[in-house]
Amino acid sequence: MIRAAYNFLVKAGRWLGIAALLVGYSLLAYYSSTAEAHEHVPALGLSVSVFPALAFLFWLAWRAPHRASMLALCLVPVLLLTVYWPLLEQNFNWIYFIQNVGTNMLLGLAFGHTLVGGRRPLISRLAEIIRGPLPPAVARYTRQATLAWTLFFVVMALVSTVLFLLAPITTWSLFANILSWPLVGGMFIMEYLVRLRLLPEEREHGILDGVRAYWKSACATVSASSENP
């Protein structure tokens, strides 16, 4: 009983910590786009825009089989960042924009390309990881859900582009840095409600369950590769 409560608190603390980091980063990214931040802390925008990507890059290099060489390669973007810092500092909003639109388009492509060429829809694959072969009704729904997520990410990228080109930068930043996560959360809620209506027996299985299962499998593969180079 005590161990179960402890495990629950650890998991809850972990998720709360992740949520706090995401919220803090989003608020900091939004603030860095304001005129006040640009005037008083000019390096903030570029620092906030590139740090997550660099941290993720070094994390991947650390987990790679050839750790030393991969870490050495990571020094290349650091060197380029150092050399071109003044230029990038004046145009850091483009880095935010490229990251935002690029992420949405890559996610849209990740979902969308599985709908053509006789491929298995992405959400169908994730569902199969959890429950095995899918009944026809579930297979049909997961294909439609994959299409819905594809359209969602494409629309997010289009809206971001229009706002970046035509609206004040703070308006775009509000959408890209503050509203993006609530919109993704709202999409998850909508998908869940639709699934409850169409497939009430599938209430316990969702996209995130499949993502977690896939992530655990991928992490296990990477760990095995790093232990047996």
KEBA-231687 format. One record per residue: residue in one letter; z negated, x negated, y negated of N, C-alpha, C in turn. Coordinates in nm, 2 decimals, padded with zeros to 4 digits. Layout:
{zake 'a'; {Z; X; Y}; {Z; X; Y}; {Z; X; Y}}
...
END
This chain:
{zake 'm'; {00.00; -00.08; 00.12}; {00.00; 00.00; 00.00}; {00.00; -00.09; -00.13}}
{zake 'i'; {-00.09; -00.19; -00.13}; {-00.10; -00.28; -00.24}; {00.03; -00.36; -00.26}}
{zake 'r'; {00.08; -00.40; -00.14}; {00.21; -00.48; -00.14}; {00.32; -00.40; -00.19}}
{zake 'a'; {00.33; -00.27; -00.15}; {00.44; -00.18; -00.20}; {00.43; -00.16; -00.35}}
{zake 'a'; {00.31; -00.14; -00.40}; {00.29; -00.12; -00.54}; {00.33; -00.25; -00.62}}
{zake 'y'; {00.29; -00.37; -00.56}; {00.33; -00.49; -00.62}; {00.48; -00.51; -00.63}}
{zake 'n'; {00.55; -00.48; -00.51}; {00.69; -00.49; -00.51}; {00.76; -00.40; -00.61}}
{zake 'f'; {00.70; -00.28; -00.62}; {00.76; -00.18; -00.72}; {00.74; -00.24; -00.86}}
{zake 'l'; {00.63; -00.29; -00.89}; {00.60; -00.34; -01.03}; {00.69; -00.46; -01.06}}
{zake 'v'; {00.71; -00.55; -00.96}; {00.80; -00.66; -00.97}; {00.95; -00.62; -01.00}}
{zake 'k'; {00.99; -00.52; -00.93}; {01.13; -00.47; -00.95}; {01.14; -00.40; -01.08}}
{zake 'a'; {01.04; -00.32; -01.12}; {01.04; -00.25; -01.24}; {01.04; -00.35; -01.36}}
{zake 'g'; {00.96; -00.45; -01.35}; {00.95; -00.55; -01.45}; {01.08; -00.63; -01.46}}
{zake 'r'; {01.15; -00.65; -01.35}; {01.27; -00.72; -01.36}; {01.38; -00.64; -01.43}}
{zake 'w'; {01.39; -00.51; -01.40}; {01.49; -00.42; -01.46}; {01.45; -00.40; -01.61}}
{zake 'l'; {01.33; -00.39; -01.64}; {01.29; -00.38; -01.78}; {01.32; -00.50; -01.86}}
{zake 'g'; {01.30; -00.62; -01.79}; {01.34; -00.74; -01.86}; {01.49; -00.75; -01.88}}
{zake 'i'; {01.57; -00.71; -01.79}; {01.71; -00.72; -01.80}; {01.76; -00.62; -01.91}}
{zake 'a'; {01.69; -00.50; -01.91}; {01.73; -00.40; -02.02}; {01.69; -00.46; -02.16}}
{zake 'a'; {01.57; -00.52; -02.17}; {01.53; -00.58; -02.29}; {01.63; -00.69; -02.34}}
{zake 'l'; {01.67; -00.77; -02.25}; {01.77; -00.87; -02.29}; {01.90; -00.81; -02.34}}
{zake 'l'; {01.95; -00.71; -02.27}; {02.07; -00.65; -02.31}; {02.06; -00.58; -02.44}}
{zake 'v'; {01.95; -00.51; -02.46}; {01.93; -00.44; -02.59}; {01.91; -00.55; -02.70}}
{zake 'g'; {01.83; -00.65; -02.68}; {01.81; -00.76; -02.78}; {01.94; -00.83; -02.81}}
{zake 'y'; {02.02; -00.86; -02.71}; {02.15; -00.93; -02.74}; {02.24; -00.84; -02.82}}
{zake 's'; {02.25; -00.71; -02.78}; {02.34; -00.61; -02.85}; {02.30; -00.60; -03.00}}
{zake 'l'; {02.17; -00.59; -03.02}; {02.12; -00.58; -03.16}; {02.15; -00.71; -03.24}}
{zake 'l'; {02.13; -00.82; -03.17}; {02.15; -00.95; -03.24}; {02.30; -00.97; -03.27}}
{zake 'a'; {02.39; -00.93; -03.17}; {02.53; -00.94; -03.19}; {02.58; -00.85; -03.31}}
{zake 'y'; {02.52; -00.73; -03.32}; {02.56; -00.64; -03.42}; {02.51; -00.70; -03.56}}
{zake 'y'; {02.39; -00.75; -03.56}; {02.34; -00.80; -03.69}; {02.42; -00.92; -03.73}}
{zake 's'; {02.47; -01.00; -03.64}; {02.54; -01.12; -03.67}; {02.68; -01.09; -03.74}}
{zake 's'; {02.72; -00.96; -03.72}; {02.85; -00.92; -03.79}; {02.83; -00.87; -03.93}}
{zake 't'; {02.71; -00.86; -03.97}; {02.68; -00.81; -04.11}; {02.70; -00.91; -04.21}}
{zake 'a'; {02.73; -00.87; -04.34}; {02.74; -00.97; -04.45}; {02.61; -01.05; -04.47}}
{zake 'e'; {02.50; -00.98; -04.45}; {02.37; -01.05; -04.47}; {02.36; -01.17; -04.38}}
{zake 'a'; {02.39; -01.15; -04.25}; {02.38; -01.26; -04.15}; {02.48; -01.36; -04.18}}
{zake 'h'; {02.60; -01.32; -04.22}; {02.70; -01.42; -04.25}; {02.66; -01.51; -04.37}}
{zake 'e'; {02.59; -01.45; -04.46}; {02.55; -01.53; -04.58}; {02.43; -01.62; -04.55}}
{zake 'h'; {02.33; -01.57; -04.48}; {02.20; -01.64; -04.46}; {02.20; -01.72; -04.33}}
{zake 'v'; {02.26; -01.67; -04.23}; {02.26; -01.75; -04.10}; {02.41; -01.76; -04.05}}
{zake 'p'; {02.49; -01.84; -04.11}; {02.63; -01.84; -04.07}; {02.66; -01.88; -03.93}}
{zake 'a'; {02.57; -01.96; -03.87}; {02.60; -02.00; -03.74}; {02.56; -01.90; -03.63}}
{zake 'l'; {02.49; -01.80; -03.67}; {02.44; -01.70; -03.57}; {02.55; -01.63; -03.50}}
{zake 'g'; {02.65; -01.59; -03.57}; {02.76; -01.51; -03.50}; {02.82; -01.59; -03.39}}
{zake 'l'; {02.87; -01.71; -03.42}; {02.93; -01.79; -03.31}; {02.84; -01.83; -03.20}}
{zake 's'; {02.71; -01.86; -03.24}; {02.61; -01.90; -03.13}; {02.59; -01.78; -03.04}}
{zake 'v'; {02.57; -01.66; -03.09}; {02.55; -01.54; -03.01}; {02.67; -01.51; -02.92}}
{zake 's'; {02.79; -01.53; -02.98}; {02.91; -01.49; -02.91}; {02.95; -01.58; -02.80}}
{zake 'v'; {02.91; -01.71; -02.80}; {02.96; -01.80; -02.70}; {02.85; -01.83; -02.60}}
{zake 'f'; {02.72; -01.81; -02.64}; {02.61; -01.86; -02.55}; {02.61; -01.79; -02.41}}
{zake 'p'; {02.63; -01.65; -02.40}; {02.63; -01.59; -02.27}; {02.74; -01.64; -02.18}}
{zake 'a'; {02.86; -01.66; -02.24}; {02.97; -01.71; -02.16}; {02.94; -01.86; -02.11}}
{zake 'l'; {02.89; -01.94; -02.19}; {02.86; -02.08; -02.15}; {02.75; -02.08; -02.05}}
{zake 'a'; {02.64; -01.99; -02.07}; {02.54; -01.99; -01.97}; {02.59; -01.94; -01.83}}
{zake 'f'; {02.67; -01.84; -01.83}; {02.73; -01.79; -01.71}; {02.82; -01.90; -01.64}}
{zake 'l'; {02.89; -01.97; -01.72}; {02.98; -02.08; -01.67}; {02.90; -02.19; -01.60}}
{zake 'f'; {02.79; -02.23; -01.67}; {02.70; -02.33; -01.61}; {02.63; -02.28; -01.48}}
{zake 'w'; {02.60; -02.15; -01.48}; {02.53; -02.09; -01.36}; {02.63; -02.10; -01.25}}
{zake 'l'; {02.76; -02.06; -01.27}; {02.86; -02.06; -01.16}; {02.88; -02.21; -01.11}}
{zake 'a'; {02.88; -02.30; -01.21}; {02.90; -02.44; -01.17}; {02.78; -02.49; -01.09}}
{zake 'w'; {02.66; -02.45; -01.12}; {02.54; -02.49; -01.05}; {02.54; -02.43; -00.91}}
{zake 'r'; {02.60; -02.32; -00.89}; {02.60; -02.25; -00.76}; {02.72; -02.30; -00.67}}
{zake 'a'; {02.81; -02.37; -00.74}; {02.94; -02.41; -00.67}; {02.91; -02.52; -00.57}}
{zake 'p'; {02.99; -02.53; -00.46}; {02.97; -02.64; -00.36}; {02.98; -02.78; -00.42}}
{zake 'h'; {03.07; -02.81; -00.51}; {03.08; -02.94; -00.57}; {03.01; -02.93; -00.71}}
{zake 'r'; {02.88; -02.93; -00.71}; {02.81; -02.90; -00.83}; {02.83; -03.01; -00.94}}
{zake 'a'; {02.83; -03.13; -00.90}; {02.84; -03.24; -01.01}; {02.97; -03.23; -01.08}}
{zake 's'; {03.08; -03.22; -01.00}; {03.21; -03.22; -01.07}; {03.23; -03.09; -01.15}}
{zake 'm'; {03.18; -02.98; -01.10}; {03.19; -02.85; -01.17}; {03.11; -02.85; -01.30}}
{zake 'l'; {02.99; -02.91; -01.30}; {02.91; -02.92; -01.42}; {02.98; -03.01; -01.52}}
{zake 'a'; {03.04; -03.12; -01.47}; {03.12; -03.21; -01.56}; {03.23; -03.13; -01.63}}
{zake 'l'; {03.30; -03.05; -01.56}; {03.41; -02.97; -01.61}; {03.36; -02.87; -01.72}}
{zake 'c'; {03.23; -02.83; -01.71}; {03.17; -02.74; -01.80}; {03.15; -02.81; -01.94}}
{zake 'l'; {03.15; -02.94; -01.94}; {03.14; -03.01; -02.06}; {03.26; -03.00; -02.15}}
{zake 'v'; {03.37; -02.97; -02.09}; {03.50; -02.96; -02.17}; {03.49; -02.85; -02.27}}
{zake 'p'; {03.45; -02.72; -02.24}; {03.44; -02.62; -02.34}; {03.33; -02.65; -02.44}}
{zake 'v'; {03.23; -02.72; -02.40}; {03.12; -02.76; -02.49}; {03.18; -02.86; -02.60}}
{zake 'l'; {03.26; -02.95; -02.55}; {03.32; -03.05; -02.64}; {03.41; -02.98; -02.74}}
{zake 'l'; {03.50; -02.89; -02.69}; {03.59; -02.82; -02.77}; {03.52; -02.74; -02.88}}
{zake 'l'; {03.41; -02.68; -02.83}; {03.33; -02.59; -02.92}; {03.27; -02.68; -03.03}}
{zake 't'; {03.23; -02.80; -03.00}; {03.17; -02.89; -03.10}; {03.27; -02.93; -03.20}}
{zake 'v'; {03.39; -02.97; -03.15}; {03.50; -03.01; -03.24}; {03.55; -02.91; -03.34}}
{zake 'y'; {03.56; -02.78; -03.28}; {03.62; -02.68; -03.36}; {03.52; -02.58; -03.42}}
{zake 'w'; {03.40; -02.62; -03.42}; {03.29; -02.53; -03.46}; {03.31; -02.47; -03.60}}
{zake 'p'; {03.35; -02.55; -03.70}; {03.37; -02.49; -03.84}; {03.47; -02.38; -03.84}}
{zake 'l'; {03.59; -02.40; -03.77}; {03.69; -02.30; -03.77}; {03.65; -02.18; -03.69}}
{zake 'l'; {03.58; -02.20; -03.58}; {03.54; -02.08; -03.50}; {03.43; -02.01; -03.57}}
{zake 'e'; {03.35; -02.07; -03.64}; {03.24; -02.01; -03.72}; {03.29; -01.91; -03.82}}
{zake 'q'; {03.41; -01.94; -03.88}; {03.47; -01.85; -03.98}; {03.54; -01.73; -03.91}}
{zake 'n'; {03.57; -01.74; -03.78}; {03.64; -01.64; -03.71}; {03.57; -01.59; -03.58}}
{zake 'f'; {03.44; -01.59; -03.59}; {03.37; -01.56; -03.46}; {03.38; -01.42; -03.42}}
{zake 'n'; {03.42; -01.33; -03.52}; {03.44; -01.19; -03.48}; {03.55; -01.17; -03.38}}
{zake 'w'; {03.65; -01.26; -03.39}; {03.76; -01.26; -03.29}; {03.71; -01.29; -03.15}}
{zake 'i'; {03.61; -01.38; -03.14}; {03.56; -01.41; -03.01}; {03.49; -01.29; -02.95}}
{zake 'y'; {03.41; -01.22; -03.03}; {03.35; -01.09; -02.99}; {03.46; -00.99; -02.94}}
{zake 'f'; {03.56; -00.98; -03.02}; {03.67; -00.89; -03.00}; {03.74; -00.92; -02.86}}
{zake 'i'; {03.78; -01.05; -02.85}; {03.84; -01.09; -02.72}; {03.75; -01.07; -02.60}}
{zake 'q'; {03.63; -01.10; -02.62}; {03.53; -01.07; -02.50}; {03.52; -00.92; -02.47}}
{zake 'n'; {03.51; -00.84; -02.58}; {03.49; -00.70; -02.55}; {03.62; -00.64; -02.49}}
{zake 'v'; {03.73; -00.66; -02.56}; {03.86; -00.60; -02.51}; {03.89; -00.66; -02.37}}
{zake 'g'; {03.88; -00.79; -02.36}; {03.91; -00.86; -02.24}; {03.83; -00.81; -02.12}}
{zake 't'; {03.70; -00.79; -02.14}; {03.61; -00.74; -02.04}; {03.65; -00.60; -02.00}}
{zake 'n'; {03.68; -00.51; -02.09}; {03.72; -00.37; -02.06}; {03.86; -00.37; -01.99}}
{zake 'm'; {03.95; -00.45; -02.03}; {04.08; -00.46; -01.97}; {04.07; -00.51; -01.83}}
{zake 'l'; {03.99; -00.62; -01.81}; {03.97; -00.67; -01.67}; {03.91; -00.57; -01.58}}
{zake 'l'; {03.81; -00.50; -01.63}; {03.75; -00.40; -01.55}; {03.84; -00.29; -01.52}}
{zake 'g'; {03.92; -00.25; -01.62}; {04.02; -00.14; -01.59}; {04.13; -00.19; -01.49}}
{zake 'l'; {04.17; -00.32; -01.50}; {04.26; -00.37; -01.40}; {04.20; -00.38; -01.26}}
{zake 'a'; {04.07; -00.42; -01.26}; {04.00; -00.43; -01.13}; {04.00; -00.30; -01.06}}
{zake 'f'; {03.98; -00.19; -01.13}; {03.98; -00.06; -01.07}; {04.13; -00.01; -01.05}}
{zake 'g'; {04.21; -00.03; -01.15}; {04.34; 00.03; -01.15}; {04.44; -00.03; -01.05}}
{zake 'h'; {04.43; -00.16; -01.03}; {04.53; -00.22; -00.94}; {04.51; -00.18; -00.79}}
{zake 't'; {04.39; -00.13; -00.76}; {04.36; -00.08; -00.63}; {04.41; 00.06; -00.60}}
{zake 'l'; {04.47; 00.12; -00.70}; {04.53; 00.25; -00.69}; {04.68; 00.25; -00.65}}
{zake 'v'; {04.74; 00.13; -00.66}; {04.88; 00.12; -00.64}; {04.91; 00.03; -00.52}}
{zake 'g'; {05.04; 00.04; -00.47}; {05.08; -00.05; -00.36}; {05.01; -00.03; -00.23}}
{zake 'g'; {04.96; 00.10; -00.21}; {04.90; 00.13; -00.08}; {04.76; 00.06; -00.06}}
{zake 'r'; {04.70; 00.01; -00.17}; {04.57; -00.05; -00.16}; {04.46; 00.05; -00.14}}
{zake 'r'; {04.35; 00.00; -00.10}; {04.23; 00.09; -00.09}; {04.16; 00.10; -00.22}}
{zake 'p'; {04.14; 00.22; -00.28}; {04.07; 00.23; -00.41}; {03.94; 00.16; -00.41}}
{zake 'l'; {03.91; 00.10; -00.52}; {03.79; 00.01; -00.53}; {03.66; 00.09; -00.49}}
{zake 'i'; {03.64; 00.21; -00.55}; {03.52; 00.29; -00.52}; {03.52; 00.33; -00.37}}
{zake 's'; {03.63; 00.35; -00.31}; {03.64; 00.38; -00.17}; {03.58; 00.26; -00.09}}
{zake 'r'; {03.62; 00.14; -00.13}; {03.57; 00.02; -00.06}; {03.42; 00.01; -00.08}}
{zake 'l'; {03.37; 00.03; -00.20}; {03.23; 00.02; -00.22}; {03.15; 00.13; -00.14}}
{zake 'a'; {03.21; 00.25; -00.13}; {03.15; 00.35; -00.05}; {03.15; 00.32; 00.10}}
{zake 'e'; {03.25; 00.25; 00.15}; {03.26; 00.21; 00.29}; {03.16; 00.11; 00.32}}
{zake 'i'; {03.12; 00.02; 00.22}; {03.02; -00.08; 00.25}; {02.89; -00.01; 00.29}}
{zake 'i'; {02.86; 00.10; 00.22}; {02.73; 00.17; 00.24}; {02.74; 00.26; 00.37}}
{zake 'r'; {02.84; 00.34; 00.38}; {02.84; 00.45; 00.48}; {02.95; 00.43; 00.59}}
{zake 'g'; {03.03; 00.33; 00.58}; {03.13; 00.32; 00.69}; {03.26; 00.40; 00.65}}
{zake 'p'; {03.33; 00.44; 00.76}; {03.45; 00.52; 00.74}; {03.43; 00.65; 00.66}}
{zake 'l'; {03.52; 00.68; 00.57}; {03.49; 00.79; 00.48}; {03.56; 00.92; 00.53}}
{zake 'p'; {03.50; 01.03; 00.52}; {03.56; 01.16; 00.55}; {03.67; 01.19; 00.45}}
{zake 'p'; {03.77; 01.27; 00.48}; {03.88; 01.29; 00.39}; {03.84; 01.34; 00.25}}
{zake 'a'; {03.74; 01.42; 00.24}; {03.69; 01.47; 00.11}; {03.63; 01.36; 00.03}}
{zake 'v'; {03.55; 01.28; 00.09}; {03.49; 01.16; 00.02}; {03.60; 01.06; -00.02}}
{zake 'a'; {03.69; 01.03; 00.07}; {03.80; 00.94; 00.03}; {03.88; 00.99; -00.09}}
{zake 'r'; {03.91; 01.12; -00.09}; {03.98; 01.18; -00.20}; {03.90; 01.17; -00.33}}
{zake 'y'; {03.77; 01.20; -00.32}; {03.69; 01.19; -00.44}; {03.68; 01.05; -00.49}}
{zake 't'; {03.66; 00.95; -00.40}; {03.64; 00.81; -00.45}; {03.77; 00.76; -00.51}}
{zake 'r'; {03.89; 00.81; -00.47}; {04.01; 00.77; -00.53}; {04.02; 00.83; -00.67}}
{zake 'q'; {03.98; 00.95; -00.69}; {03.98; 01.01; -00.82}; {03.88; 00.95; -00.91}}
{zake 'a'; {03.76; 00.91; -00.86}; {03.66; 00.84; -00.94}; {03.71; 00.70; -00.98}}
{zake 't'; {03.78; 00.63; -00.89}; {03.84; 00.50; -00.93}; {03.94; 00.52; -01.05}}
{zake 'l'; {04.02; 00.63; -01.04}; {04.12; 00.65; -01.15}; {04.04; 00.68; -01.28}}
{zake 'a'; {03.93; 00.76; -01.27}; {03.85; 00.80; -01.39}; {03.79; 00.67; -01.45}}
{zake 'w'; {03.74; 00.58; -01.38}; {03.69; 00.46; -01.43}; {03.80; 00.37; -01.49}}
{zake 't'; {03.91; 00.37; -01.43}; {04.03; 00.29; -01.48}; {04.06; 00.34; -01.62}}
{zake 'l'; {04.07; 00.47; -01.64}; {04.10; 00.53; -01.77}; {03.99; 00.51; -01.87}}
{zake 'f'; {03.87; 00.52; -01.82}; {03.76; 00.49; -01.91}; {03.76; 00.36; -01.98}}
{zake 'f'; {03.78; 00.25; -01.90}; {03.79; 00.12; -01.95}; {03.91; 00.09; -02.04}}
{zake 'v'; {04.02; 00.15; -02.00}; {04.14; 00.14; -02.09}; {04.12; 00.21; -02.22}}
{zake 'v'; {04.06; 00.32; -02.22}; {04.03; 00.39; -02.35}; {03.93; 00.31; -02.43}}
{zake 'm'; {03.83; 00.25; -02.37}; {03.73; 00.17; -02.44}; {03.80; 00.05; -02.51}}
{zake 'a'; {03.90; -00.01; -02.44}; {03.97; -00.12; -02.49}; {04.06; -00.08; -02.61}}
{zake 'l'; {04.12; 00.04; -02.60}; {04.21; 00.09; -02.70}; {04.13; 00.12; -02.83}}
{zake 'v'; {04.02; 00.19; -02.81}; {03.93; 00.23; -02.92}; {03.88; 00.11; -02.99}}
{zake 's'; {03.84; 00.01; -02.91}; {03.79; -00.12; -02.97}; {03.89; -00.19; -03.05}}
{zake 't'; {04.02; -00.19; -03.01}; {04.13; -00.25; -03.08}; {04.16; -00.18; -03.21}}
{zake 'v'; {04.16; -00.05; -03.20}; {04.19; 00.03; -03.32}; {04.08; 00.01; -03.43}}
{zake 'l'; {03.96; 00.01; -03.39}; {03.85; -00.01; -03.48}; {03.85; -00.15; -03.54}}
{zake 'f'; {03.88; -00.25; -03.46}; {03.87; -00.39; -03.50}; {03.98; -00.41; -03.61}}
{zake 'l'; {04.10; -00.35; -03.59}; {04.21; -00.37; -03.68}; {04.21; -00.29; -03.80}}
{zake 'l'; {04.15; -00.17; -03.79}; {04.16; -00.07; -03.91}; {04.02; -00.04; -03.97}}
{zake 'a'; {03.91; -00.06; -03.91}; {03.78; -00.02; -03.96}; {03.71; -00.14; -04.01}}
{zake 'p'; {03.60; -00.12; -04.09}; {03.51; -00.23; -04.13}; {03.46; -00.30; -04.01}}
{zake 'i'; {03.43; -00.43; -04.02}; {03.39; -00.50; -03.90}; {03.26; -00.45; -03.85}}
{zake 't'; {03.17; -00.40; -03.94}; {03.04; -00.35; -03.89}; {03.06; -00.22; -03.81}}
{zake 't'; {03.16; -00.14; -03.84}; {03.19; -00.02; -03.76}; {03.24; -00.06; -03.63}}
{zake 'w'; {03.33; -00.15; -03.62}; {03.37; -00.20; -03.49}; {03.25; -00.26; -03.41}}
{zake 's'; {03.17; -00.34; -03.47}; {03.06; -00.40; -03.40}; {02.96; -00.30; -03.35}}
{zake 'l'; {02.94; -00.19; -03.43}; {02.85; -00.08; -03.38}; {02.91; -00.02; -03.25}}
{zake 'f'; {03.04; 00.00; -03.25}; {03.10; 00.05; -03.12}; {03.09; -00.05; -03.01}}
{zake 'a'; {03.13; -00.17; -03.04}; {03.14; -00.27; -02.93}; {03.01; -00.32; -02.88}}
{zake 'n'; {02.91; -00.34; -02.97}; {02.79; -00.41; -02.94}; {02.67; -00.31; -02.91}}
{zake 'i'; {02.68; -00.19; -02.97}; {02.57; -00.10; -02.96}; {02.60; 00.02; -02.87}}
{zake 'l'; {02.72; 00.08; -02.89}; {02.75; 00.20; -02.82}; {02.81; 00.18; -02.68}}
{zake 's'; {02.86; 00.06; -02.66}; {02.93; 00.04; -02.53}; {02.84; 00.06; -02.41}}
{zake 'w'; {02.72; 00.01; -02.41}; {02.63; 00.03; -02.30}; {02.59; 00.18; -02.28}}
{zake 'p'; {02.56; 00.25; -02.38}; {02.53; 00.39; -02.37}; {02.65; 00.47; -02.31}}
{zake 'l'; {02.77; 00.43; -02.36}; {02.89; 00.50; -02.31}; {02.91; 00.47; -02.16}}
{zake 'v'; {02.89; 00.35; -02.12}; {02.90; 00.32; -01.97}; {02.79; 00.40; -01.90}}
{zake 'g'; {02.67; 00.40; -01.95}; {02.57; 00.48; -01.89}; {02.60; 00.63; -01.88}}
{zake 'g'; {02.66; 00.68; -01.99}; {02.70; 00.82; -01.99}; {02.81; 00.84; -01.88}}
{zake 'm'; {02.90; 00.75; -01.86}; {03.00; 00.76; -01.76}; {02.94; 00.77; -01.62}}
{zake 'f'; {02.84; 00.68; -01.60}; {02.77; 00.69; -01.47}; {02.71; 00.82; -01.45}}
{zake 'i'; {02.64; 00.88; -01.55}; {02.58; 01.01; -01.54}; {02.68; 01.12; -01.51}}
{zake 'm'; {02.79; 01.11; -01.59}; {02.90; 01.21; -01.56}; {02.95; 01.21; -01.42}}
{zake 'e'; {02.98; 01.08; -01.37}; {03.03; 01.07; -01.24}; {02.93; 01.12; -01.14}}
{zake 'y'; {02.80; 01.10; -01.16}; {02.70; 01.15; -01.07}; {02.69; 01.30; -01.07}}
{zake 'l'; {02.70; 01.36; -01.18}; {02.70; 01.51; -01.19}; {02.82; 01.57; -01.13}}
{zake 'v'; {02.93; 01.51; -01.15}; {03.06; 01.56; -01.08}; {03.04; 01.55; -00.93}}
{zake 'r'; {02.99; 01.43; -00.89}; {02.97; 01.41; -00.74}; {02.87; 01.51; -00.68}}
{zake 'l'; {02.77; 01.54; -00.75}; {02.67; 01.64; -00.71}; {02.74; 01.78; -00.69}}
{zake 'r'; {02.83; 01.81; -00.78}; {02.90; 01.94; -00.77}; {03.00; 01.94; -00.66}}
{zake 'l'; {03.08; 01.84; -00.65}; {03.19; 01.84; -00.55}; {03.14; 01.79; -00.41}}
{zake 'l'; {03.05; 01.70; -00.41}; {03.00; 01.64; -00.28}; {02.85; 01.64; -00.28}}
{zake 'p'; {02.78; 01.75; -00.27}; {02.64; 01.76; -00.28}; {02.57; 01.67; -00.17}}
{zake 'e'; {02.63; 01.66; -00.06}; {02.57; 01.58; 00.05}; {02.57; 01.43; 00.02}}
{zake 'e'; {02.65; 01.39; -00.08}; {02.66; 01.25; -00.11}; {02.57; 01.21; -00.23}}
{zake 'r'; {02.46; 01.29; -00.26}; {02.38; 01.26; -00.38}; {02.31; 01.12; -00.37}}
{zake 'e'; {02.29; 01.07; -00.25}; {02.21; 00.95; -00.23}; {02.30; 00.83; -00.24}}
{zake 'h'; {02.43; 00.84; -00.25}; {02.52; 00.73; -00.25}; {02.60; 00.73; -00.38}}
{zake 'g'; {02.60; 00.61; -00.45}; {02.67; 00.60; -00.57}; {02.74; 00.47; -00.59}}
{zake 'i'; {02.81; 00.45; -00.70}; {02.88; 00.33; -00.72}; {02.79; 00.21; -00.72}}
{zake 'l'; {02.67; 00.22; -00.79}; {02.58; 00.11; -00.80}; {02.53; 00.07; -00.67}}
{zake 'd'; {02.51; 00.16; -00.58}; {02.47; 00.12; -00.44}; {02.57; 00.03; -00.38}}
{zake 'g'; {02.70; 00.07; -00.39}; {02.80; -00.02; -00.33}; {02.81; -00.15; -00.40}}
{zake 'v'; {02.80; -00.15; -00.54}; {02.80; -00.28; -00.61}; {02.69; -00.37; -00.57}}
{zake 'r'; {02.57; -00.31; -00.55}; {02.45; -00.40; -00.51}; {02.48; -00.46; -00.37}}
{zake 'a'; {02.53; -00.37; -00.28}; {02.56; -00.42; -00.14}; {02.67; -00.53; -00.15}}
{zake 'y'; {02.77; -00.51; -00.23}; {02.88; -00.61; -00.24}; {02.83; -00.74; -00.31}}
{zake 'w'; {02.74; -00.72; -00.41}; {02.68; -00.84; -00.48}; {02.60; -00.92; -00.38}}
{zake 'k'; {02.52; -00.85; -00.30}; {02.43; -00.93; -00.20}; {02.52; -01.00; -00.10}}
{zake 's'; {02.63; -00.94; -00.06}; {02.72; -01.00; 00.03}; {02.78; -01.12; -00.03}}
{zake 'a'; {02.83; -01.11; -00.16}; {02.90; -01.22; -00.23}; {02.80; -01.33; -00.25}}
{zake 'c'; {02.67; -01.30; -00.29}; {02.57; -01.41; -00.32}; {02.54; -01.48; -00.19}}
{zake 'a'; {02.53; -01.41; -00.08}; {02.50; -01.47; 00.05}; {02.62; -01.57; 00.09}}
{zake 't'; {02.74; -01.53; 00.06}; {02.85; -01.61; 00.09}; {02.85; -01.74; 00.01}}
{zake 'v'; {02.82; -01.72; -00.12}; {02.82; -01.84; -00.21}; {02.70; -01.93; -00.17}}
{zake 's'; {02.59; -01.88; -00.14}; {02.47; -01.96; -00.09}; {02.51; -02.04; 00.03}}
{zake 'a'; {02.57; -01.97; 00.13}; {02.61; -02.04; 00.25}; {02.71; -02.15; 00.22}}
{zake 's'; {02.80; -02.13; 00.13}; {02.90; -02.23; 00.10}; {02.83; -02.35; 00.03}}
{zake 's'; {02.73; -02.32; -00.06}; {02.67; -02.43; -00.13}; {02.58; -02.51; -00.03}}
{zake 'e'; {02.53; -02.45; 00.07}; {02.44; -02.52; 00.17}; {02.52; -02.59; 00.27}}
{zake 'n'; {02.65; -02.55; 00.29}; {02.74; -02.62; 00.39}; {02.87; -02.66; 00.32}}
{zake 'p'; {02.87; -02.75; 00.23}; {02.99; -02.79; 00.16}; {03.09; -02.85; 00.26}}
END
